[in-house]
Amino acid sequence: MCSHLNYKFLDHFKEETVLFLHGFLSDHGAFDSLIHDYKDKFNILLIDLPGFGKSKSVGFDYTIDTIADWIIEVLDEVNLEAVHVVGYSMGGRVAASLLYHHEERIGRMVLESTTLGINDEKKRQERIELDEYRALSVEGDYELFCEKWSNLGLFSSQRNLNEDQKKIRDELRLRQNPVEVADSLRKYGTGTQTNFWPIMKSNKKVLILAGERDEKFVRLGNQMLKIFDNATFICIKNVGHNIHLENSVEFNDRVIKFLLEGQ
């Protein structure tokens, strides 16, 4: 096993594999209810990013770019030459680093509700300070932090989730280790990560997804169209930041269709 990252490889004896990278306050279990739609077409690789699930952050000196290198170690361990990547939010930022540093190991890429970093130096510093405040809040009262996180405007559309969906979401958040979560914020929050906006170049096929009710990431999605040579942007109606939770049917339809276009 890779010493840095906990992972699960579901070998369905297919030619191609899809790697899923989860968002903040979650782990690879976030995709448990989605992946059954992929098993007839793809192998599945699920990874806990540092600070979440069973992957540790505390005690390791790393950046978002180091995580990309660790993911390559996982690919080598399971003998995968290349994978398609689906990255959500924080996982999308990791996916961008993976694409930048290891493009030759990527097939197609799906970026859901994510960014390539922060261009403006003042805003970058403000985000570092905000993430430090959030890290302290996580360490102080994690349950209260999760409650406040759920009430962010970013997730307002999730009020329409059914009770089972809310329960799954909340259990994922509450089972994380606060000390690890706080450490991850300090090490690869949006402010501290490499800013890929001015340096990203790729001719890989990229599908950019954002929810109609998530105006910030709709704007960022459109901006990413100018960065990638071969990208498509789709705005999903009537959902917010977490598209795969709020409308898993359309999410999977869009993603699977996109990935199969390359076969």
Buried (B, 14 or more C-beta within 10 A) or exposed (E): EBEBBBBEBBEEEBEBBBBBBBBBBBBBBBBEBBBEBBEEBBBBBBBBBBBBBEBBBEEBEBBBBBBBBBBBBBBEEBEBEBBBBBBBBBBBBBBBBBBBBBBEBBBBBBBBBBBBBBEEEEEBEEBBEBBBEBBEBBBEEBEEBBEEBBEEEBBBBBEEBEEEBBEBBBEBBEEBBBBBBBBBBBBBBBBBBBBBBEEBEBEBBBBBBBBBBBEEBBEBBEBBEEBBEEBEBBBBEEBBBBBBBBBBEBBBEBBBEBBEEEE
